[in-house]
Structure formats: C-alpha cells, structure tokens
Amino acid sequence: QVQLVESGGGLAQAGGSLRLSCAASGRPFSTYTMGWFRQAPGKEREFVAAIRWSGGNTQYANAVKGRFSISRDSAKNTVYLQMNSLKSEDTAVYYCAATSNMIWPARDYDYWGQGTQVTVSS
C-alpha cells in the first residue's frame, strides 16, 4: 500500500526556516503529483504547494509564494517543503499528499500522510 510519512516539523520563530520531508513508498510515483497541504485549528485544510514527480512542474498557494519551495529527490522517493520567512499564520499541521490524476493544476489527491506539526512563534 502507499505510505506517505512526513517529518521535519517543529517549532520555529517568525522569520526562521524549517524543511519538511515526505517519504513516499508502496508503488512507483514517476507519473504522480505530490502535494503539501496544511490545516490550522478551526480552519479548513488548504493547499500549499505541489510538484510533478516527472518533470518537476510546481504550483504554490499565493500565501506561500516566494517563501516556500517544493522539491523532490527521486533517488530517495522523498519530497521536501523548504519553508523560509516563516510567519505565525504558517502554524498548522502539514500533510503530504499524492495523486495519480494527470490534470494540472493537480486535484483529487488519492493518498495522505498523517501530518507533522509546524508551530511558528511571533
């Protein structure tokens, strides 16, 4: 079965940086799109960033554009989210997701990780 395991969350100060990792396993992901989502308490889950495994096309939410960067390491089957210039409003549980849907911008994500907490203090 597909497994997506996030890591790298933690506490950061406003203006600081964190890098999240998503280790993907269970099947080939060469045709997939990988995404990062986040959900803060009392708020809806929102899209953060996405990347096509093959080709490396990227997509970002306006709220993180210019601050966050998504990348992947095919040899490690790992997707990263580099988060710079963190703000308190970035505080959320961050989820890794994957979809085999070829539509771009990506939607209808099929698989989800359990999430990793990111807390940004002001």
N, C-alpha and C positions, 0 to 999 in steps of 0.2 A: 504494500500500500504506500501511497505518497505520504511522506513526512516532511514537514517544514518546521524547523526548530530555530527560534530567534535567540539571540544572545547580544550582550553588549549594553543593555540598558543600565541605568543607574542615575545617580544624582550629579547634576552639573549646575554651575552658576550661570546666570544670564550673561550672554556674550561668549560662553565657552563652547566646547565641542564634544560630541560623542560619535562613535561609529557603531552602528548596529550591524549584525551579521545574521543571515538566514541560510542555514544549511539545508539543502534540498536532497531528498533521496527517494527511492522507490520506483523510479522509471526515468527514461530519458526525457530531458527537458529542452532539447535543442530547438523544438518548434514552439515552446511556450513563451508566454509573457509572465514576468514576475512583478509583483507589486508590493508596495508598502502602504498600509492604512494605519490610522490611529483613532483612538476613542478616548475622550476625556470624560470624567464622571458627569452624568447628567446631559451629555451631548451625544449626537448621532456619530456613528463611525464615519470618518471622512477619508477620502483618497489623499495620498501624499505624493507618491511617485511610482513610476512603472518603467520597466525595461524589457525589451525583447531579448531573449537569450541568444538568438541568432540575429546578428546584425547590430544589436546594441542600441536600437532606437529608444529614446527616453521621452518621458512625459512627466510633468510636475504640476502640482497644485499651485495656484497663484500665491498662496500663503507661504510657501517654502521656496519658491523660485529664486534662485540666486544665493540661497543659503544652504540648501541640501543638495546632495549629489548621489544618484544611484549608480551602481556599477555591479559587474559580476565577474567572477573568476570561474571559467568553465572547467578548469582542471580540478578545482575544489568543489564544484557544484554549489557554490556559495554566492549569494547576493548581498551587497552591502548598501547601507544608507549612511553616508557621511553627513553629519548634521553640524553645521557651523553657525556662529552668531545666534546661539540659542536664546529664545525668549521664554518667559514664564508661560505664555499661551501654548508653547510646544509640549507642555506637560500632558502626558497621555500614556495609555498602553498602546504600543506599536505592534502591529500584526504584519507578518509576511503572508503573501498570498500568491497563488499561481492559477493561470488559466490556459487551456488549450485552444480557446476561441481565437481565431485569426483576425477578428475585427480590430481595427486600430482607429481611435484610441481604444485600449483594452477595456473590456467589461465582462460581466458574468464570470467572476473568479470561482474556480471549482474547489480549490483546496486552501486551507488556512492553518497557520501555526497557532500556538497558544498565547502568544504575545509576550512582550517584555516591557517592563515599566520604565518610562523616562520621566524624571522629575527635574524641573528647572526652577531654581530658587532665584528670586529677584534681589 
